[in-house]
Amino acid sequence: MSTVHITKGSELVKGSPAEAVASTEMAVPRRRRRHQRGMTTAEYAVGTVAAVSFAGVLIKILTDPTVSKLILDIILWILKKIAGF
């Protein structure tokens, strides 16, 4: 049976190849999770900035008198089609 060297933290330990694979498989997800914590926060920040920007553009568009009149005309046209005026 072969022996491999496994690093656990800062110490070097001898073990079987299966232990080496198990050790690296358990260490990788922990590193990935630590790395992804910050990414999730960054994604929320970018999403929040995008949503606020989109809301600002919508407010600017919808408060424009020309757009307001167009929306009112569309609503009245729909009501006339439904009511049969």
GUDRENLO-15171 format. One line per field, with one value per residue (C-alpha): y, z, x; residue in one letter; residue number from 1. Coordinates in nm, 4 decimals. Example, Ala and Ser with C-alpha at 12.3 -4.5 7.8 and 13.67 -1.06 7.14 Angstrom:
residues 2
c2	-0.4500;-0.1060
c3	0.7800;0.7140
c1	1.2300;1.3670
rest	a;s
nr	1;2
END
This chain:
residues 85
c2	0.0000;0.3372;0.6297;0.9913;1.3081;1.5068;1.8618;1.9529;2.3191;2.3734;2.0175;1.7340;1.3964;1.0584;0.8744;0.6578;0.7922;0.7702;0.9929;1.2407;1.2569;1.2931;1.5662;1.7719;1.7181;1.8532;2.1492;2.2720;2.3409;2.5360;2.7577;2.8016;2.8932;3.1508;3.2991;3.3080;3.4934;3.8200;3.7558;3.7192;4.0539;4.2159;4.0692;4.2099;4.5504;4.5499;4.4319;4.7037;4.9752;4.8464;4.8388;5.1916;5.3183;5.1532;5.3030;5.6474;5.6165;5.4992;5.7906;6.0347;5.8848;5.8531;6.2082;6.3546;6.5237;6.3772;6.0220;6.0760;6.1933;5.8956;5.6507;5.8199;5.8036;5.4314;5.3611;5.5570;5.3764;5.0387;5.1414;5.2585;4.9234;4.7295;4.9460;4.9886;5.3690
c3	0.0000;-0.0936;0.1423;0.0477;0.2394;0.3364;0.4582;0.7275;0.8064;0.8454;0.9483;0.7139;0.7864;0.6187;0.4976;0.2266;-0.1207;-0.0262;0.2747;0.0519;-0.1900;0.0952;0.2501;-0.0707;-0.1532;0.1865;0.1675;-0.1782;-0.1003;0.2110;0.0031;-0.2622;-0.0020;0.1552;-0.1882;-0.2829;0.0296;-0.1015;-0.4511;-0.3235;-0.1465;-0.4592;-0.6714;-0.4329;-0.4497;-0.8304;-0.8442;-0.6018;-0.8009;-1.1235;-0.9695;-0.8305;-1.1643;-1.3504;-1.1043;-1.1567;-1.5328;-1.5001;-1.2738;-1.5164;-1.8127;-1.6403;-1.5033;-1.8510;-1.9661;-2.3174;-2.1867;-1.9317;-2.2104;-2.4279;-2.1433;-2.0719;-2.4427;-2.4535;-2.1421;-2.2826;-2.6185;-2.4388;-2.2325;-2.5476;-2.7176;-2.4150;-2.3463;-2.7134;-2.7195
c1	0.0000;0.1414;0.1697;0.1177;0.1850;-0.1243;-0.1077;-0.3572;-0.3234;0.0500;0.1427;0.2408;0.0804;0.1294;-0.1777;-0.3316;-0.4215;-0.7914;-0.7300;-0.5465;-0.8407;-1.0898;-0.8767;-0.8575;-1.2259;-1.3254;-1.0852;-1.1942;-1.5624;-1.4637;-1.2365;-1.5041;-1.7658;-1.5350;-1.4657;-1.8346;-1.9486;-1.8062;-1.9351;-2.2895;-2.2637;-2.1225;-2.4024;-2.6637;-2.4956;-2.4891;-2.8506;-2.9584;-2.7805;-2.9382;-3.2876;-3.2554;-3.1236;-3.4110;-3.6611;-3.5074;-3.5390;-3.9011;-3.9883;-3.8281;-4.0156;-4.3520;-4.3488;-4.2906;-4.6158;-4.5934;-4.5590;-4.8369;-5.0702;-4.9742;-5.0448;-5.3796;-5.4709;-5.3868;-5.5951;-5.8906;-5.8591;-5.8666;-6.1697;-6.3520;-6.2792;-6.4033;-6.7095;-6.7949;-6.8138
rest	m;s;t;v;h;i;t;k;g;s;e;l;v;k;g;s;p;a;e;a;v;a;s;t;e;m;a;v;p;r;r;r;r;r;h;q;r;g;m;t;t;a;e;y;a;v;g;t;v;a;a;v;s;f;a;g;v;l;i;k;i;l;t;d;p;t;v;s;k;l;i;l;d;i;i;l;w;i;l;k;k;i;a;g;f
nr	1;2;3;4;5;6;7;8;9;10;11;12;13;14;15;16;17;18;19;20;21;22;23;24;25;26;27;28;29;30;31;32;33;34;35;36;37;38;39;40;41;42;43;44;45;46;47;48;49;50;51;52;53;54;55;56;57;58;59;60;61;62;63;64;65;66;67;68;69;70;71;72;73;74;75;76;77;78;79;80;81;82;83;84;85
END
